[in-house]
Amino acid sequence: MTYTPAVLVGLITPSQPEDRTREYLDELAFLADTNYIQPVKRFVQRLETPNSTTYVGEGKLQEIRDYITAYNESVAASEKAKHANDTLTSRGETVIESELQAPIELVIFDDELSPRQLRNIEKALQVRVMDRTILILEIFLQRAQTSYAKTQVEMAHLQYMLPRLTRMWSHLDRQRGGGGTNRGTGETQIEADRRIINNRIALLREDLKRIDKQMATQRQNRGKMVRVALVGYTNVGKSTMMNLLSKSDVFAENKLFATLDTTVRKVTIDNLPFLLSDTVGFIRKLPHNLVESFKSTLDEVREADLLIHVVDISHPNFEEQYEVVEQTINELLQKDHPVEESDPWSDNNRSTSDRKYRAKDKKQTVVNRPEEIVVFNKIDAFTYTPQAEDDLLPPTRENISLDELRRTWMAKLNTPISNSDSALTSNSASGLTSNAVFISARNRTNIDELRELIYNRVKAIHIQRYPYNDFLFQKYDNLEE
């Protein structure tokens, strides 16, 4: 596969320090590689806020343009030298061939660009410009396999392109409206395309509603089994764990968003069957339109009885990835769960002096979140640098060992066991129920501990929800003779 050279651009702001910007650009480079794009240069600028017209400053924009011009001139010179070498080779002379590259025709920005920014940047650089959002959308377009996923991605793509049609019709500058009215650049064609896109979005939305009903019916017909959903950041090993637990062959690859279609498998641990679903991975700065389009795929998360949150502990900023997933799940549950609501501004909950605020009534939402197990994966790839004895500074993430992280997160995630929760685990001498486990799915390290943890949690939910004996067989190990 031929890779397209590109330039990456990011900003360092007060809310996004330099180390985080560098990491975001590393992730952007991984996204680009997933889409067969090869980053050849990165540009970073410090600004208080992104420039409203060009994202970066005019000086940095000129620097990017100068680099692209010099790079493309070098590629052109190499191409010219190649023709000369071909001529010498045809004469029987020996030449040393150099590695040739294509010219840069693409610049990728790490944040979502407004239509105005996109238009101004393309005009200044004279190359194709992409932002993080459209790059993710293009990856989704390539990765979508089923008609359902393709429909979701197409709708998100059209919603992104709708406000950005103006820059596509600059060649119609001479088109003007009649009657003394200046209608602007290519407005007639833009309006026609906008109507076509709106009609297409409406059609796709109806298709998604129809598919939603079909999938809801399928979920209702799954029988009396506990539903478990794998969630986590993209490329943390969810599909590998799915294959390990269900003994299936779900596609897994060291690429971002290798899995888009939700896969559901029936898994049996000991005498207990349950349903395990593999969902699409999350990512920082996930496009809003994409979240809206993939609501039905994320229904597996909303309707799950137990969440297995997979975390790549070998990643330098795995804690931030953990928080991103937790925040996204909370937003999904708060927005879409039918929950009980109360009015704190009602007459019963406020004094007489506060009655003037009646027009600003607010509602307080209470969300019931599913139980959760956190699985720290890839312990085989975890590395750390011991802190020097004479270093008096506080240890950083790179100086913390796996054992220290294990103790920290075990203390953070484990919760006390109540009398009603006695069936959750059999080895609870400390009075805590395990909510975290450290494994390596690739090397099958601590897999038995993970299976036992999942079994105990699913069993407790199953007994509470289905009081009748629906196990595959009765266990007599703990019964008295």
C-alpha positions in Angstrom: 0.0 0.0 0.0 1.4 3.4 -1.0 1.6 5.9 1.9 0.8 9.6 1.4 3.3 12.1 3.0 1.8 14.6 5.3 2.5 17.4 7.8 1.1 17.3 11.4 0.2 20.6 13.2 -0.7 21.0 16.9 -1.0 23.8 19.5 0.4 24.2 23.0 -2.1 26.2 25.1 -2.6 26.9 28.8 -5.2 24.1 28.9 -3.0 21.7 26.9 0.6 21.7 28.0 3.5 20.6 25.8 3.8 17.0 26.9 0.2 16.4 26.3 0.4 18.1 22.9 3.3 15.8 22.0 1.3 12.8 23.0 -1.8 14.0 21.0 0.5 14.3 18.0 1.8 10.8 18.5 -1.8 9.6 18.6 -2.6 11.7 15.5 0.4 10.0 13.7 -0.9 6.6 14.7 -4.3 7.6 13.2 -2.6 8.8 10.1 -0.7 5.5 9.8 -3.9 3.6 10.1 -5.2 5.6 7.1 -2.0 5.0 5.1 -0.6 8.4 5.7 3.1 8.9 6.5 3.9 12.0 8.7 7.2 13.6 7.6 7.2 16.7 9.8 5.5 18.1 12.9 4.8 21.7 13.7 3.9 23.0 17.1 3.1 26.5 18.3 2.4 28.1 21.6 -0.8 30.2 21.7 -3.3 31.3 24.3 -6.1 30.2 22.1 -6.3 28.9 18.5 -6.4 31.6 15.9 -10.0 32.0 14.8 -9.1 32.4 11.1 -6.0 30.2 10.6 -5.8 28.1 13.8 -2.1 28.9 14.0 -0.4 32.3 13.6 0.4 33.7 10.2 4.1 33.3 10.9 3.8 29.6 11.6 1.5 29.2 8.6 4.2 30.7 6.4 6.8 28.4 8.0 4.7 25.4 7.1 4.3 26.7 3.6 8.0 27.2 3.2 8.8 23.7 4.4 6.2 22.2 2.0 7.7 24.2 -0.9 11.3 23.2 -0.1 10.3 19.5 0.4 8.4 19.3 -2.9 11.2 21.0 -4.7 13.6 18.4 -3.3 11.3 15.6 -4.4 11.1 17.2 -7.9 14.9 17.3 -8.0 15.1 13.7 -6.9 12.6 12.7 -9.6 14.7 14.6 -12.2 17.8 12.8 -10.9 16.0 9.5 -11.2 15.4 10.1 -14.9 19.0 10.9 -15.4 20.0 7.7 -13.6 17.6 5.7 -15.8 19.4 7.2 -18.8 22.8 6.2 -17.4 21.5 2.7 -16.6 20.2 2.3 -20.1 23.8 3.0 -21.3 25.1 0.2 -19.1 26.6 2.5 -16.4 26.2 1.7 -12.6 24.3 4.3 -10.5 23.3 4.4 -6.8 19.6 4.9 -6.5 18.2 7.1 -3.7 14.9 6.5 -1.9 12.3 8.7 -3.5 9.2 10.1 -1.9 6.0 11.7 -3.2 5.4 15.4 -2.7 3.5 16.7 0.3 -0.1 17.4 -0.6 -1.7 17.0 2.8 -1.6 18.9 6.2 -3.4 17.4 9.2 -4.4 19.5 12.2 -4.9 18.0 15.6 -8.2 19.8 16.4 -11.4 20.2 14.5 -11.3 23.2 12.2 -14.1 25.5 11.5 -15.2 26.0 7.9 -13.6 29.5 7.9 -10.3 28.1 9.2 -10.3 25.3 6.6 -10.9 27.7 3.8 -8.2 30.2 4.9 -5.6 27.5 5.5 -6.1 25.8 2.2 -5.9 29.2 0.4 -2.6 29.9 2.2 -0.9 26.5 1.9 -2.3 25.4 -1.5 -2.6 21.8 -0.4 -5.3 19.6 1.0 -6.1 20.2 4.7 -7.6 17.7 7.1 -8.4 17.9 10.8 -8.6 15.2 13.4 -12.3 14.7 12.9 -12.3 14.0 9.2 -9.3 11.7 9.6 -11.2 9.6 12.1 -14.3 9.6 9.9 -12.2 8.4 6.9 -10.8 5.6 9.1 -14.3 4.6 10.1 -15.3 4.6 6.4 -12.6 2.1 5.7 -13.2 -0.1 8.7 -17.0 -0.3 8.6 -18.0 -3.8 7.4 -21.7 -4.2 8.0 -24.4 -2.1 6.4 -25.4 -0.8 9.8 -21.9 0.6 10.6 -21.6 2.0 7.1 -24.9 3.8 7.5 -23.8 5.3 10.8 -20.5 6.5 9.4 -22.0 7.9 6.3 -24.5 10.0 8.3 -21.7 11.3 10.5 -19.6 12.2 7.5 -22.5 14.1 5.8 -23.2 16.0 9.0 -19.5 17.0 9.1 -19.5 18.1 5.4 -22.8 20.0 5.5 -21.4 23.3 6.9 -18.2 23.0 4.9 -19.7 23.1 1.4 -18.8 26.7 0.6 -15.1 26.0 0.1 -15.9 23.3 -2.5 -17.5 25.8 -4.9 -14.9 28.6 -5.1 -14.7 28.0 -8.9 -18.2 29.5 -9.2 -17.2 33.0 -8.1 -18.8 34.7 -11.1 -22.2 33.2 -10.4 -24.5 36.0 -9.0 -28.2 36.3 -8.3 -30.5 38.5 -10.3 -32.6 41.5 -9.3 -29.6 43.4 -7.9 -29.0 40.8 -5.2 -25.5 39.5 -4.7 -26.0 35.9 -3.6 -22.4 35.1 -3.0 -20.0 32.4 -4.2 -21.7 29.5 -6.0 -24.8 29.8 -3.8 -27.2 28.1 -6.1 -25.0 25.0 -6.4 -24.3 25.0 -2.7 -28.0 25.2 -1.8 -28.8 22.4 -4.2 -26.1 20.2 -2.6 -27.2 21.2 0.8 -30.7 20.0 0.0 -29.4 16.7 -1.3 -27.3 16.2 1.8 -30.2 17.0 4.1 -32.4 14.6 2.3 -29.8 11.9 2.5 -29.3 12.5 6.2 -33.0 12.3 6.8 -33.1 9.0 4.9 -30.2 7.6 6.8 -31.8 8.6 10.1 -34.9 6.7 9.2 -32.8 3.7 8.3 -31.0 3.9 11.6 -34.4 4.1 13.5 -35.6 1.0 11.7 -32.3 -0.9 12.4 -32.5 0.3 16.1 -35.9 -1.4 16.5 -34.5 -4.6 14.9 -31.5 -4.6 17.3 -33.7 -3.8 20.3 -35.9 -6.8 19.4 -32.8 -9.0 19.1 -31.6 -7.9 22.5 -35.0 -8.7 24.0 -34.9 -12.2 22.6 -31.5 -13.1 24.1 -33.1 -14.9 27.0 -32.3 -14.8 30.7 -28.6 -14.2 30.6 -26.5 -11.4 32.1 -25.1 -8.9 29.6 -21.4 -8.0 29.9 -19.8 -5.3 27.6 -16.1 -4.7 26.9 -15.3 -1.0 26.9 -12.1 0.9 26.7 -9.8 3.2 24.7 -9.1 2.2 21.2 -6.3 -0.3 20.7 -6.1 -1.5 24.3 -6.8 -5.2 23.5 -10.6 -5.6 23.8 -10.9 -7.8 20.7 -8.0 -9.9 21.8 -9.7 -10.4 25.2 -13.0 -11.2 23.5 -11.3 -14.0 21.5 -9.6 -15.2 24.7 -12.8 -15.4 26.8 -15.2 -16.5 24.1 -12.8 -18.8 22.1 -14.0 -17.0 18.9 -12.1 -15.4 16.1 -13.0 -11.7 16.2 -10.8 -9.5 14.0 -7.9 -8.0 16.1 -5.1 -5.8 14.8 -2.6 -3.4 16.2 -4.4 -0.5 14.6 -6.8 2.2 15.9 -10.5 1.4 15.5 -9.8 -2.1 14.2 -13.3 -3.1 15.4 -16.3 -0.9 14.6 -19.2 -3.4 14.5 -20.4 -4.7 17.9 -19.8 -8.4 18.2 -21.9 -10.4 20.8 -20.8 -13.9 21.8 -22.2 -16.4 24.3 -19.5 -17.2 26.9 -19.6 -19.9 29.5 -17.4 -19.9 32.6 -17.8 -23.1 34.7 -21.6 -23.6 35.0 -22.6 -20.0 34.1 -23.4 -18.8 30.6 -23.6 -15.0 29.8 -23.4 -12.7 26.8 -20.2 -10.8 26.1 -20.1 -7.9 23.6 -17.1 -6.1 22.1 -17.8 -2.4 21.4 -16.1 0.3 19.4 -13.2 1.9 21.2 -13.2 5.4 22.5 -10.6 8.1 21.8 -9.8 11.7 22.9 -11.5 14.4 20.9 -14.0 11.9 19.5 -16.2 13.7 16.9 -19.6 14.6 18.4 -21.4 13.6 15.2 -19.8 10.2 15.4 -21.0 9.6 18.9 -24.5 10.6 17.9 -24.4 8.3 14.9 -23.1 5.3 16.9 -25.7 5.6 19.7 -27.2 2.2 18.7 -23.8 0.5 18.7 -23.2 2.0 22.2 -26.6 0.6 23.3 -24.7 -2.5 24.4 -22.9 -0.3 26.9 -26.1 1.4 28.1 -28.0 -1.9 28.5 -25.1 -3.9 30.0 -25.4 -5.4 33.5 -21.6 -5.4 33.9 -18.9 -3.4 32.2 -15.4 -4.7 31.7 -13.2 -1.6 31.3 -10.0 -2.6 29.5 -7.0 -0.3 30.1 -3.6 -0.5 28.4 -1.3 -0.1 31.4 1.8 0.0 29.2 0.7 3.4 27.8 2.5 6.4 29.4 -0.9 8.2 30.0 -3.2 5.3 30.6 -4.8 7.2 33.5 -6.0 9.9 31.2 -7.3 7.3 28.8 -9.2 5.7 31.7 -10.8 9.1 32.5 -11.7 9.7 28.9 -13.6 6.4 28.7 -15.3 6.9 32.1 -16.4 10.4 31.2 -17.8 9.2 27.8 -19.7 6.4 29.5 -21.2 8.8 32.0 -22.3 11.2 29.3 -24.0 8.3 27.4 -25.8 7.1 30.5 -26.9 10.6 31.6 -28.2 11.5 28.1 -30.0 8.4 27.1 -31.2 6.5 30.2 -34.8 7.0 31.2 -34.2 7.9 34.9 -36.2 9.3 37.8 -36.2 13.1 38.0 -36.9 15.5 40.8 -37.4 19.2 40.8 -35.3 20.9 43.4 -37.0 24.3 42.6 -40.5 23.1 43.3 -42.6 24.7 46.1 -41.7 21.8 48.4 -38.0 22.3 48.0 -37.5 26.0 48.2 -38.4 28.9 50.4 -41.0 31.6 49.6 -38.2 34.1 48.9 -37.0 31.9 46.0 -40.3 31.8 44.1 -39.1 34.5 41.7 -36.9 31.8 40.2 -39.8 29.7 39.1 -39.1 30.4 35.4 -35.7 28.8 35.8 -36.8 25.5 37.1 -34.0 22.8 36.9 -34.2 19.1 37.1 -31.7 16.8 38.9 -31.0 13.5 37.2 -30.0 10.3 39.0 -28.3 7.7 36.9 -27.9 4.0 37.7 -24.6 3.0 36.4 -23.8 -0.7 35.7 -21.2 -2.5 37.8 -17.7 -2.3 36.5 -14.5 -4.4 36.5 -11.3 -2.7 35.4 -8.8 -4.9 33.6 -5.3 -3.6 33.2 -4.0 -5.3 30.1 -0.5 -5.5 28.5 1.5 -5.9 31.7 4.0 -7.8 29.6 4.8 -4.5 27.8 5.0 -2.4 30.9 8.3 -0.6 31.6 9.5 1.9 34.2 12.7 3.7 35.2 13.7 3.4 38.9 14.2 6.8 40.5 17.8 7.6 41.5 18.5 7.5 45.2 19.8 11.1 45.3 16.7 12.4 43.4 14.6 14.4 45.9 11.9 15.3 43.4 8.5 13.5 43.6 8.5 10.4 41.4 6.9 10.7 38.0 4.8 8.2 36.1 8.0 6.7 34.5 9.4 6.0 38.0 6.5 4.0 39.4 6.7 0.2 39.2 4.0 -2.2 38.3 3.7 -3.4 41.9 3.2 0.2 43.1 0.5 0.8 40.5 -1.2 -2.4 41.4 -1.4 -1.4 45.1 -2.5 2.1 44.1 -5.3 1.0 41.8 -6.4 -1.9 43.9 -6.9 0.5 46.8 -8.7 3.0 44.5 -11.1 0.6 42.8 -11.8 -2.1 45.5 -14.9 -1.5 47.6 -16.1 -2.9 50.9 -18.3 -6.0 50.9 -21.7 -5.8 52.6 -23.6 -8.7 53.9 -25.7 -8.9 50.8 -22.6 -9.0 48.6 -21.0 -12.0 50.3 -21.4 -14.1 47.1 -19.2 -11.7 45.0 -15.9 -13.4 45.9 -14.6 -16.3 47.9 -11.3 -14.9 49.0 -12.3 -11.7 50.7 -10.5 -11.9 53.9 -9.7 -8.2 53.7 -13.4 -7.3 53.5 -13.0 -5.9 49.9 -14.5 -7.0 46.7 -12.1 -7.0 43.7 -12.8 -4.5 41.0 -9.4 -4.6 39.3 -7.1 -7.3 37.8 -3.8 -7.1 36.0 -3.3 -9.4 33.0 -1.6 -9.9 29.7 -4.1 -11.2 27.1 -1.4 -12.0 24.6 0.7 -14.1 27.1 -2.4 -15.4 29.0 -1.0 -14.1 32.3 -3.5 -14.0 35.2 -6.3 -15.2 32.9 -7.6 -17.6 35.6 -7.9 -14.7 38.1 -9.8 -12.7 35.5 -12.2 -15.6 34.8 -12.9 -16.1 38.5 -13.5 -12.4 39.0 -16.0 -12.3 36.1 -17.7 -15.5 37.2 -18.2 -14.2 40.7 -19.6 -10.8 39.6 -21.9 -12.3 36.9 -23.1 -15.0 39.3 -24.1 -12.4 41.9 -26.0 -10.4 39.2 -27.6 -13.6 37.8 -28.9 -14.8 41.2 -30.3 -11.4 42.1 -32.1 -11.0 38.8 -33.1 -14.6 38.1 -33.8 -16.3 41.5 -34.5 -19.6 39.9 -31.8 -22.1 39.1 -30.8 -21.4 35.5 -27.3 -22.6 35.7 -26.0 -25.3 33.4 -25.5 -27.7 36.3 -25.6 -27.5 40.1 -22.3 -27.2 42.0 -22.1 -29.2 45.2 -18.6 -28.2 46.3 -19.8 -25.9 49.1 -22.7 -28.0 50.3 -22.5 -29.8 53.6 -22.5 -33.6 53.5 
